[in-house]
Amino acid sequence: MQLDYDDIIKEWSEAVYSRKVSYGVAYITHGSMKLKIIKENGDPIIKFYIIGRESDLDILPPYFKIAAADIIFQILRQSLCPRVIYLPPERVAYAALALGSGIFEDRVSRYSDIRLMDSLRLAYPISDMMDMIREIRMWGNIDKRRRFALSDPAIQKFLDAADIMKMDLLKGEILLVPVDSEIKHSKVTYQPKGAEGQALEIPAASSLVKALSPFYLYLTYIARPGDLLVIDEPEMNLHPEAQARIIELLSILANAGIKVLVTTHSPYIVDHLANLIKASELDNRDKVAQSFYLKRSEAFIAQEKVSIYLFEEGKAKNILSEDGMIDWGTFGDVSDRLSQIYFEL
């Protein structure tokens, strides 16, 4: 497999070349036959070995080819995006389950049995989000994170983004409260602004809090530059104004070095993104920022940093024009049609 050496592919090729492969060797077994895959650090070649084959004429099992392709694309994907963080919509309810104390404690107390752990696995990629929350509850340490931020300005940007979410969206704070020194996990609670000492467990909080809690924990404890943050329908359970605020926050993160991939049906998110692109072209950015919800010019994002695609009838179409206009067809047509019906009545 060869990557053409130009533009972004050049950068990608260099990342593949210097990729520090953590596993080093992978074995895939079929009877006495094994497929061995090696990618050394700094070596552009991925080497494949067949062990235990009596003759070179022996037919290889089909899944050897599938496994080899999986390894290759894993290296390519990790070279482009070392970490992928997936946040599903709150309607799936798994975030609330992972943030609720009872179910979490029951799962952790039984994790010593690897067979049981496997049986409790959820479908990818929801399982990754559950694991992220579990690890933050077990190892999250805000004091250590703040110490890292002193030497790494990027970490401080993510802590600042978490503060923006706390003040402008959550209207309160998500807290990790240690409850068990033996299992070493924390309880996650929500304390509304102005209600000191009146904390709620996340499953009892509002839909907005449940939806944004994993996002807040990610920013506060583990976000780092180069992450690919995938958010499915961030508008779920959010007031239209909160939707506008969330796209401003996501633009701040994109400017801070996180790759953001969002799926949405929300006209508020898409239309306001056009405003953020337009504002990035202006000279008096700080003054213009006062007209936006978060009042931060770092939310303005250059058009070359944005891609917008409409997925319809099995096809993807680029709907961001060169002049910064967004034409998302049938979605905008619905609003026009509703207005037309009203005036016809």
C-alpha positions in Angstrom: 0.0 0.0 0.0 1.4 3.4 -1.0 0.4 6.9 0.1 1.0 9.7 -2.4 3.5 12.2 -1.0 1.7 15.5 -1.4 -0.3 18.0 0.7 -2.0 16.4 3.7 -0.9 12.9 2.4 2.7 14.1 2.9 2.0 14.9 6.6 0.1 11.6 6.9 2.9 9.6 5.4 5.4 11.1 7.8 3.1 10.2 10.7 2.8 6.6 9.4 6.6 6.4 9.0 7.3 7.6 12.6 4.3 5.8 14.1 5.1 4.2 17.4 3.1 1.0 17.2 2.2 -0.1 20.7 1.4 -3.7 19.9 4.4 -4.3 17.7 3.3 -7.9 16.9 -0.1 -9.3 16.2 -0.9 -13.0 15.9 -3.9 -14.4 14.1 -4.3 -18.2 14.4 -5.9 -20.8 12.1 -5.1 -24.3 13.3 -1.3 -24.6 13.3 -1.0 -21.6 11.0 -0.3 -18.1 12.4 -0.1 -14.7 10.7 2.5 -12.5 12.3 2.4 -8.7 11.6 5.3 -6.4 12.5 5.6 -2.6 12.1 8.8 -1.3 13.6 9.1 2.3 14.8 10.5 4.5 12.0 10.1 1.8 9.4 7.8 2.5 6.5 7.3 -1.2 5.8 4.7 -3.4 7.5 5.9 -7.0 7.4 3.7 -10.1 7.2 4.9 -13.6 8.1 3.1 -16.9 7.9 4.2 -19.4 10.6 3.3 -23.1 10.6 2.4 -23.4 6.9 3.6 -26.7 5.5 3.8 -25.5 2.0 3.8 -22.1 0.2 0.9 -23.5 -1.9 -1.4 -23.9 1.1 -4.4 -21.6 0.8 -4.6 -18.9 3.4 -7.8 -18.6 5.4 -9.9 -15.6 4.2 -9.9 -13.8 7.6 -6.0 -13.6 7.4 -6.6 -11.0 4.7 -9.3 -9.3 6.7 -7.1 -9.2 9.8 -4.2 -7.8 7.8 -6.4 -5.1 6.3 -7.6 -4.2 9.8 -4.1 -3.8 11.1 -3.1 -1.6 8.1 -6.1 0.7 8.5 -5.6 0.8 12.3 -2.1 2.1 11.7 -3.3 4.6 9.1 -6.2 5.8 11.3 -4.0 6.1 14.4 -1.4 8.1 12.4 -4.0 10.6 11.3 -6.1 10.6 14.6 -4.3 9.0 17.5 -7.4 9.1 19.7 -11.0 9.1 18.8 -13.6 10.2 21.5 -17.2 9.3 20.7 -20.1 11.0 22.4 -23.5 9.5 21.5 -26.8 11.4 21.8 -28.3 11.4 25.3 -31.3 9.5 24.0 -29.3 6.2 24.2 -29.3 6.7 28.0 -25.9 5.0 28.4 -24.2 8.1 29.7 -26.7 8.4 32.5 -26.1 4.7 33.3 -22.3 5.1 33.4 -22.6 8.2 35.5 -25.1 6.7 38.0 -23.4 5.3 41.1 -25.2 1.9 41.6 -24.7 0.3 38.2 -21.1 1.6 37.9 -20.1 0.2 41.3 -21.7 -3.2 40.5 -19.7 -3.4 37.3 -16.4 -2.3 38.8 -16.7 -4.7 41.7 -17.0 -7.6 39.2 -14.3 -6.5 36.7 -11.8 -9.0 38.1 -13.7 -11.8 36.2 -12.5 -11.2 32.6 -15.3 -13.4 31.2 -17.9 -11.3 33.0 -16.2 -8.1 31.8 -16.5 -9.4 28.2 -20.2 -10.2 28.7 -20.9 -6.7 29.9 -19.3 -5.1 26.8 -21.6 -2.9 24.8 -21.6 -2.3 21.1 -18.7 -0.2 19.8 -18.4 2.8 19.9 -20.8 3.3 22.9 -18.6 1.0 24.9 -15.7 3.4 24.4 -17.7 6.2 25.9 -18.6 4.1 28.8 -15.0 3.1 29.3 -13.9 6.8 29.2 -16.4 7.7 31.9 -15.3 4.7 34.0 -11.6 5.6 33.7 -12.3 9.2 34.6 -14.3 8.1 37.7 -11.5 5.9 38.8 -8.4 8.1 37.9 -9.7 11.6 37.3 -7.7 14.1 39.4 -8.4 17.8 38.8 -5.3 19.0 40.8 -3.0 16.9 38.6 -4.7 18.1 35.5 -4.2 21.7 36.6 -0.5 21.1 37.2 -0.2 19.7 33.7 -1.9 22.9 32.4 0.9 25.1 34.0 3.4 23.6 31.5 1.0 22.9 28.6 -1.0 25.9 27.4 -3.2 23.5 25.3 -4.4 21.8 28.4 -5.3 25.1 29.9 -7.4 26.0 26.8 -9.5 22.8 27.4 -9.9 23.6 31.1 -11.1 27.1 30.0 -13.5 25.5 27.6 -14.9 23.4 30.4 -15.4 26.5 32.5 -17.3 28.1 29.6 -19.6 25.0 29.5 -20.0 25.2 33.2 -21.0 28.9 33.2 -22.9 29.3 29.9 -24.5 25.9 29.3 -24.7 23.7 32.5 -25.4 26.7 34.8 -23.6 24.6 37.5 -20.7 22.2 38.0 -20.1 18.6 37.5 -18.1 17.2 40.4 -16.2 14.0 41.1 -16.8 13.1 44.7 -14.6 10.2 46.1 -16.8 7.6 47.9 -14.8 4.4 48.1 -11.0 4.2 48.7 -10.9 0.4 48.2 -12.5 0.4 44.7 -11.0 3.8 44.0 -13.9 5.4 42.2 -15.7 8.7 42.5 -19.4 9.6 42.4 -20.4 12.1 39.7 -22.8 14.8 40.9 -24.2 18.0 39.5 -24.4 21.1 41.7 -26.6 23.9 40.3 -25.3 27.4 40.4 -26.3 29.1 43.7 -27.3 25.8 45.3 -24.3 25.0 47.3 -24.6 21.7 49.2 -27.6 20.7 47.0 -25.9 18.3 44.6 -27.9 15.9 42.3 -26.7 12.6 41.0 -26.6 12.8 37.2 -29.5 10.4 36.4 -31.7 12.8 38.4 -30.5 15.9 36.7 -32.0 17.6 33.6 -31.7 16.1 30.1 -29.2 18.9 29.2 -27.0 18.0 32.1 -27.1 14.3 31.3 -26.3 15.1 27.7 -23.3 17.4 28.4 -21.8 15.6 31.4 -19.5 13.2 29.4 -18.4 16.2 27.2 -17.6 18.2 30.3 -15.7 15.3 31.9 -13.7 14.8 28.7 -12.6 18.5 28.5 -11.8 18.6 32.2 -9.8 15.5 32.6 -8.5 14.0 29.4 -8.8 16.2 26.3 -5.6 16.8 24.4 -4.5 18.3 21.0 -5.0 16.0 18.0 -8.0 14.2 19.4 -10.8 13.4 17.0 -14.0 14.3 18.9 -17.1 12.7 17.3 -20.4 14.0 18.6 -23.7 12.6 17.4 -26.5 15.1 17.3 -25.3 17.6 20.0 -28.7 19.4 19.7 -30.5 16.5 21.5 -32.4 18.0 24.6 -30.9 21.4 24.1 -32.8 24.7 23.8 -32.2 26.5 20.5 -30.1 29.1 22.3 -28.0 26.3 23.9 -27.5 24.8 20.4 -26.0 28.1 19.2 -23.8 28.1 22.3 -22.6 24.6 21.7 -21.5 25.3 18.1 -19.5 28.3 19.4 -17.9 26.1 22.0 -17.0 23.4 19.4 -15.4 26.1 17.2 -13.3 27.1 20.1 -12.1 23.5 20.5 -11.4 23.2 16.8 -9.2 26.4 17.0 -7.5 24.9 20.1 -6.3 21.8 18.2 -9.1 19.2 18.5 -10.6 17.8 15.3 -14.4 17.9 15.7 -16.8 15.8 13.7 -20.5 16.5 14.3 -23.7 15.0 12.8 -26.7 17.2 13.2 -30.3 17.9 12.0 -30.3 21.3 13.7 -30.7 24.5 11.6 -29.6 26.5 14.6 -26.2 24.7 14.6 -25.7 24.8 10.8 -26.9 28.4 10.3 -24.9 29.7 13.3 -21.7 28.0 12.0 -22.1 30.2 8.9 -22.1 33.3 11.2 -18.9 32.1 12.9 -17.2 31.7 9.5 -18.3 35.1 8.4 -17.2 36.7 11.6 -13.7 35.3 11.2 -13.2 37.4 8.1 -13.8 40.7 10.0 -11.2 43.1 11.5 -13.1 44.2 14.6 -13.4 40.7 16.0 -13.5 41.6 19.7 -16.3 44.1 19.1 -18.2 41.7 16.9 -17.9 39.0 19.5 -20.2 40.9 21.8 -23.1 40.0 19.4 -22.5 36.3 19.9 -23.7 34.1 22.8 -20.4 33.3 24.4 -18.9 36.7 23.5 -15.5 35.1 22.6 -13.7 35.9 19.3 -11.8 32.6 19.6 -15.1 30.9 18.5 -14.8 32.5 15.1 -13.5 29.9 12.7 -11.8 30.3 9.3 -13.6 28.7 6.4 -10.6 26.6 5.4 -11.0 24.8 8.8 -14.6 23.8 8.1 -16.2 21.1 5.9 -20.0 20.6 5.7 -21.6 17.7 3.9 -25.2 16.8 3.3 -25.9 13.1 3.4 -29.0 12.3 1.4 -30.2 9.2 -0.5 -26.9 7.4 0.1 -24.8 10.2 -1.3 -22.6 12.9 0.3 -22.6 16.4 -1.1 -20.4 19.4 -0.2 -22.8 22.2 0.7 -20.3 24.9 1.8 -19.7 27.3 -1.1 -16.6 29.3 -1.7 -18.3 32.5 -0.5 -19.1 30.8 2.9 -22.8 30.2 2.2 -24.4 26.9 3.3 -27.0 25.3 1.1 -28.5 22.3 2.8 -31.4 22.0 0.5 -34.5 20.2 1.9 -33.8 21.3 5.5 -34.0 25.0 4.6 -36.9 24.3 2.2 -39.0 23.0 5.1 -38.8 26.3 7.0 -39.8 28.2 3.8 -42.7 25.8 3.2 -44.0 26.2 6.8 -44.0 30.0 6.3 -45.7 29.6 3.0 -48.5 27.5 4.5 -49.0 30.1 7.2 -49.4 33.0 4.8 -51.7 30.9 2.5 -53.9 30.3 5.5 
